[in-house]
């Protein structure tokens, strides 16, 4: 694939220089127009909405483009999962950031009645 953005990535779409909606990339296909791609994504709204935009790879990866004269930009969000050291299997944190500890499970009392 010739884009940094890949299927299953979550993106934030900015419209008119304002964050507008989140979406999950479903697939990126070659378009019949040479050098262009079909970006199919699921808009994370209620109800969910699926859209397909025909874009150049650099536009999928964050370059601003216009739709009807309105500037639009797609921002790929970082993977929330920590990176893992292949040798030790341990999470690699950001320098200067405290390592995360596992969460605590809290049991709720059973419902009465």
Biotite code that builds the C-alpha atoms (Angstrom):
import biotite.structure as struc

atoms = struc.array([
    struc.Atom([0.000, 0.000, 0.000], chain_id="A", res_id=1, res_name="UNK", atom_name="CA", element="C"),
    struc.Atom([1.339, 3.427, -0.872], chain_id="A", res_id=2, res_name="UNK", atom_name="CA", element="C"),
    struc.Atom([-0.239, 5.285, 2.045], chain_id="A", res_id=3, res_name="UNK", atom_name="CA", element="C"),
    struc.Atom([0.664, 5.420, 5.721], chain_id="A", res_id=4, res_name="UNK", atom_name="CA", element="C"),
    struc.Atom([-3.033, 5.119, 6.517], chain_id="A", res_id=5, res_name="UNK", atom_name="CA", element="C"),
    struc.Atom([-4.227, 1.505, 6.445], chain_id="A", res_id=6, res_name="UNK", atom_name="CA", element="C"),
    struc.Atom([-7.533, -0.339, 6.841], chain_id="A", res_id=7, res_name="UNK", atom_name="CA", element="C"),
    struc.Atom([-8.710, -0.432, 10.486], chain_id="A", res_id=8, res_name="UNK", atom_name="CA", element="C"),
    struc.Atom([-6.966, 2.885, 11.259], chain_id="A", res_id=9, res_name="UNK", atom_name="CA", element="C"),
    struc.Atom([-9.071, 5.519, 12.991], chain_id="A", res_id=10, res_name="UNK", atom_name="CA", element="C"),
    struc.Atom([-8.926, 8.987, 11.483], chain_id="A", res_id=11, res_name="UNK", atom_name="CA", element="C"),
    struc.Atom([-10.152, 12.427, 12.466], chain_id="A", res_id=12, res_name="UNK", atom_name="CA", element="C"),
    struc.Atom([-11.587, 14.406, 9.559], chain_id="A", res_id=13, res_name="UNK", atom_name="CA", element="C"),
    struc.Atom([-11.199, 18.178, 9.726], chain_id="A", res_id=14, res_name="UNK", atom_name="CA", element="C"),
    struc.Atom([-13.668, 20.244, 7.689], chain_id="A", res_id=15, res_name="UNK", atom_name="CA", element="C"),
    struc.Atom([-13.015, 23.955, 7.217], chain_id="A", res_id=16, res_name="UNK", atom_name="CA", element="C"),
    struc.Atom([-10.033, 23.635, 9.619], chain_id="A", res_id=17, res_name="UNK", atom_name="CA", element="C"),
    struc.Atom([-12.220, 22.286, 12.455], chain_id="A", res_id=18, res_name="UNK", atom_name="CA", element="C"),
    struc.Atom([-12.296, 18.712, 13.797], chain_id="A", res_id=19, res_name="UNK", atom_name="CA", element="C"),
    struc.Atom([-15.583, 17.341, 12.469], chain_id="A", res_id=20, res_name="UNK", atom_name="CA", element="C"),
    struc.Atom([-15.881, 13.571, 12.813], chain_id="A", res_id=21, res_name="UNK", atom_name="CA", element="C"),
    struc.Atom([-14.046, 10.341, 13.531], chain_id="A", res_id=22, res_name="UNK", atom_name="CA", element="C"),
    struc.Atom([-14.065, 7.431, 11.097], chain_id="A", res_id=23, res_name="UNK", atom_name="CA", element="C"),
    struc.Atom([-12.580, 3.950, 10.751], chain_id="A", res_id=24, res_name="UNK", atom_name="CA", element="C"),
    struc.Atom([-10.890, 3.148, 7.443], chain_id="A", res_id=25, res_name="UNK", atom_name="CA", element="C"),
    struc.Atom([-12.483, 0.039, 5.952], chain_id="A", res_id=26, res_name="UNK", atom_name="CA", element="C"),
    struc.Atom([-10.456, -0.293, 2.754], chain_id="A", res_id=27, res_name="UNK", atom_name="CA", element="C"),
    struc.Atom([-8.292, 1.598, 0.310], chain_id="A", res_id=28, res_name="UNK", atom_name="CA", element="C"),
    struc.Atom([-8.662, 0.487, -3.307], chain_id="A", res_id=29, res_name="UNK", atom_name="CA", element="C"),
    struc.Atom([-7.104, 1.560, -6.569], chain_id="A", res_id=30, res_name="UNK", atom_name="CA", element="C"),
    struc.Atom([-9.381, 3.846, -8.536], chain_id="A", res_id=31, res_name="UNK", atom_name="CA", element="C"),
    struc.Atom([-9.695, 3.582, -12.296], chain_id="A", res_id=32, res_name="UNK", atom_name="CA", element="C"),
    struc.Atom([-8.137, 7.039, -12.516], chain_id="A", res_id=33, res_name="UNK", atom_name="CA", element="C"),
    struc.Atom([-4.362, 6.458, -12.423], chain_id="A", res_id=34, res_name="UNK", atom_name="CA", element="C"),
    struc.Atom([-2.698, 7.528, -9.153], chain_id="A", res_id=35, res_name="UNK", atom_name="CA", element="C"),
    struc.Atom([-5.977, 7.911, -7.243], chain_id="A", res_id=36, res_name="UNK", atom_name="CA", element="C"),
    struc.Atom([-7.456, 5.717, -4.504], chain_id="A", res_id=37, res_name="UNK", atom_name="CA", element="C"),
    struc.Atom([-10.942, 4.940, -3.240], chain_id="A", res_id=38, res_name="UNK", atom_name="CA", element="C"),
    struc.Atom([-11.000, 5.466, 0.521], chain_id="A", res_id=39, res_name="UNK", atom_name="CA", element="C"),
    struc.Atom([-13.967, 3.643, 2.040], chain_id="A", res_id=40, res_name="UNK", atom_name="CA", element="C"),
    struc.Atom([-14.572, 4.532, 5.667], chain_id="A", res_id=41, res_name="UNK", atom_name="CA", element="C"),
    struc.Atom([-17.180, 4.127, 8.388], chain_id="A", res_id=42, res_name="UNK", atom_name="CA", element="C"),
    struc.Atom([-18.139, 7.412, 10.038], chain_id="A", res_id=43, res_name="UNK", atom_name="CA", element="C"),
    struc.Atom([-18.421, 6.829, 13.784], chain_id="A", res_id=44, res_name="UNK", atom_name="CA", element="C"),
    struc.Atom([-21.769, 8.514, 14.340], chain_id="A", res_id=45, res_name="UNK", atom_name="CA", element="C"),
    struc.Atom([-25.254, 7.394, 15.308], chain_id="A", res_id=46, res_name="UNK", atom_name="CA", element="C"),
    struc.Atom([-26.444, 5.982, 13.040], chain_id="A", res_id=47, res_name="UNK", atom_name="CA", element="C"),
    struc.Atom([-23.139, 4.865, 11.483], chain_id="A", res_id=48, res_name="UNK", atom_name="CA", element="C"),
    struc.Atom([-22.571, 6.029, 7.943], chain_id="A", res_id=49, res_name="UNK", atom_name="CA", element="C"),
    struc.Atom([-20.297, 4.604, 5.271], chain_id="A", res_id=50, res_name="UNK", atom_name="CA", element="C"),
    struc.Atom([-18.625, 6.902, 2.749], chain_id="A", res_id=51, res_name="UNK", atom_name="CA", element="C"),
    struc.Atom([-16.244, 6.458, -0.164], chain_id="A", res_id=52, res_name="UNK", atom_name="CA", element="C"),
    struc.Atom([-14.035, 9.319, -1.262], chain_id="A", res_id=53, res_name="UNK", atom_name="CA", element="C"),
    struc.Atom([-11.742, 9.263, -4.288], chain_id="A", res_id=54, res_name="UNK", atom_name="CA", element="C"),
    struc.Atom([-8.444, 10.839, -3.246], chain_id="A", res_id=55, res_name="UNK", atom_name="CA", element="C"),
    struc.Atom([-4.750, 10.926, -4.012], chain_id="A", res_id=56, res_name="UNK", atom_name="CA", element="C"),
    struc.Atom([-2.492, 9.004, -1.570], chain_id="A", res_id=57, res_name="UNK", atom_name="CA", element="C"),
    struc.Atom([-1.025, 12.234, -0.124], chain_id="A", res_id=58, res_name="UNK", atom_name="CA", element="C"),
    struc.Atom([-4.561, 13.457, 0.659], chain_id="A", res_id=59, res_name="UNK", atom_name="CA", element="C"),
    struc.Atom([-5.342, 10.212, 2.504], chain_id="A", res_id=60, res_name="UNK", atom_name="CA", element="C"),
    struc.Atom([-2.172, 10.796, 4.525], chain_id="A", res_id=61, res_name="UNK", atom_name="CA", element="C"),
    struc.Atom([-2.990, 14.320, 5.663], chain_id="A", res_id=62, res_name="UNK", atom_name="CA", element="C"),
    struc.Atom([-2.570, 16.833, 2.832], chain_id="A", res_id=63, res_name="UNK", atom_name="CA", element="C"),
    struc.Atom([-5.405, 19.350, 2.661], chain_id="A", res_id=64, res_name="UNK", atom_name="CA", element="C"),
    struc.Atom([-7.814, 19.122, -0.266], chain_id="A", res_id=65, res_name="UNK", atom_name="CA", element="C"),
    struc.Atom([-11.104, 20.860, -1.031], chain_id="A", res_id=66, res_name="UNK", atom_name="CA", element="C"),
    struc.Atom([-14.648, 19.601, -1.491], chain_id="A", res_id=67, res_name="UNK", atom_name="CA", element="C"),
    struc.Atom([-16.937, 22.215, -2.994], chain_id="A", res_id=68, res_name="UNK", atom_name="CA", element="C"),
    struc.Atom([-14.377, 24.864, -2.077], chain_id="A", res_id=69, res_name="UNK", atom_name="CA", element="C"),
    struc.Atom([-14.262, 23.788, 1.589], chain_id="A", res_id=70, res_name="UNK", atom_name="CA", element="C"),
    struc.Atom([-10.867, 22.646, 2.921], chain_id="A", res_id=71, res_name="UNK", atom_name="CA", element="C"),
    struc.Atom([-10.782, 19.068, 4.237], chain_id="A", res_id=72, res_name="UNK", atom_name="CA", element="C"),
    struc.Atom([-7.933, 17.208, 5.929], chain_id="A", res_id=73, res_name="UNK", atom_name="CA", element="C"),
    struc.Atom([-7.685, 13.611, 7.171], chain_id="A", res_id=74, res_name="UNK", atom_name="CA", element="C"),
    struc.Atom([-5.587, 13.043, 10.300], chain_id="A", res_id=75, res_name="UNK", atom_name="CA", element="C"),
    struc.Atom([-4.563, 9.468, 11.094], chain_id="A", res_id=76, res_name="UNK", atom_name="CA", element="C"),
    struc.Atom([-4.739, 8.902, 14.843], chain_id="A", res_id=77, res_name="UNK", atom_name="CA", element="C"),
    struc.Atom([-1.957, 7.019, 16.624], chain_id="A", res_id=78, res_name="UNK", atom_name="CA", element="C"),
    struc.Atom([-2.541, 3.405, 17.582], chain_id="A", res_id=79, res_name="UNK", atom_name="CA", element="C"),
    struc.Atom([-3.622, 3.418, 21.245], chain_id="A", res_id=80, res_name="UNK", atom_name="CA", element="C"),
    struc.Atom([-1.888, 0.112, 21.913], chain_id="A", res_id=81, res_name="UNK", atom_name="CA", element="C"),
    struc.Atom([1.654, 0.430, 23.265], chain_id="A", res_id=82, res_name="UNK", atom_name="CA", element="C"),
    struc.Atom([4.556, -0.678, 21.114], chain_id="A", res_id=83, res_name="UNK", atom_name="CA", element="C"),
    struc.Atom([6.106, -3.968, 22.160], chain_id="A", res_id=84, res_name="UNK", atom_name="CA", element="C"),
    struc.Atom([9.813, -4.804, 22.279], chain_id="A", res_id=85, res_name="UNK", atom_name="CA", element="C"),
    struc.Atom([10.155, -7.933, 20.099], chain_id="A", res_id=86, res_name="UNK", atom_name="CA", element="C"),
    struc.Atom([12.974, -9.322, 22.265], chain_id="A", res_id=87, res_name="UNK", atom_name="CA", element="C"),
    struc.Atom([11.450, -8.883, 25.725], chain_id="A", res_id=88, res_name="UNK", atom_name="CA", element="C"),
    struc.Atom([7.750, -8.675, 24.878], chain_id="A", res_id=89, res_name="UNK", atom_name="CA", element="C"),
    struc.Atom([7.477, -5.675, 27.201], chain_id="A", res_id=90, res_name="UNK", atom_name="CA", element="C"),
    struc.Atom([5.630, -2.485, 26.330], chain_id="A", res_id=91, res_name="UNK", atom_name="CA", element="C"),
    struc.Atom([7.815, 0.381, 25.172], chain_id="A", res_id=92, res_name="UNK", atom_name="CA", element="C"),
    struc.Atom([6.669, 3.652, 26.708], chain_id="A", res_id=93, res_name="UNK", atom_name="CA", element="C"),
    struc.Atom([7.387, 7.213, 25.762], chain_id="A", res_id=94, res_name="UNK", atom_name="CA", element="C"),
    struc.Atom([10.521, 8.713, 27.322], chain_id="A", res_id=95, res_name="UNK", atom_name="CA", element="C"),
    struc.Atom([9.674, 10.529, 30.541], chain_id="A", res_id=96, res_name="UNK", atom_name="CA", element="C"),
    struc.Atom([6.242, 8.941, 30.795], chain_id="A", res_id=97, res_name="UNK", atom_name="CA", element="C"),
    struc.Atom([5.468, 6.636, 33.706], chain_id="A", res_id=98, res_name="UNK", atom_name="CA", element="C"),
    struc.Atom([4.688, 3.052, 32.692], chain_id="A", res_id=99, res_name="UNK", atom_name="CA", element="C"),
    struc.Atom([1.041, 2.080, 32.847], chain_id="A", res_id=100, res_name="UNK", atom_name="CA", element="C"),
    struc.Atom([-0.013, -0.411, 35.477], chain_id="A", res_id=101, res_name="UNK", atom_name="CA", element="C"),
    struc.Atom([-2.746, -2.957, 34.869], chain_id="A", res_id=102, res_name="UNK", atom_name="CA", element="C"),
    struc.Atom([-6.232, -1.908, 35.922], chain_id="A", res_id=103, res_name="UNK", atom_name="CA", element="C"),
    struc.Atom([-8.045, -3.245, 38.954], chain_id="A", res_id=104, res_name="UNK", atom_name="CA", element="C"),
    struc.Atom([-11.214, -5.346, 38.579], chain_id="A", res_id=105, res_name="UNK", atom_name="CA", element="C"),
    struc.Atom([-14.012, -4.175, 40.851], chain_id="A", res_id=106, res_name="UNK", atom_name="CA", element="C"),
    struc.Atom([-16.926, -6.550, 41.534], chain_id="A", res_id=107, res_name="UNK", atom_name="CA", element="C"),
    struc.Atom([-20.376, -5.068, 41.876], chain_id="A", res_id=108, res_name="UNK", atom_name="CA", element="C"),
    struc.Atom([-22.784, -6.574, 44.404], chain_id="A", res_id=109, res_name="UNK", atom_name="CA", element="C"),
    struc.Atom([-25.585, -8.665, 42.856], chain_id="A", res_id=110, res_name="UNK", atom_name="CA", element="C"),
    struc.Atom([-28.875, -6.890, 42.205], chain_id="A", res_id=111, res_name="UNK", atom_name="CA", element="C"),
    struc.Atom([-31.627, -7.364, 44.741], chain_id="A", res_id=112, res_name="UNK", atom_name="CA", element="C"),
    struc.Atom([-35.062, -8.287, 43.693], chain_id="A", res_id=113, res_name="UNK", atom_name="CA", element="C"),
])
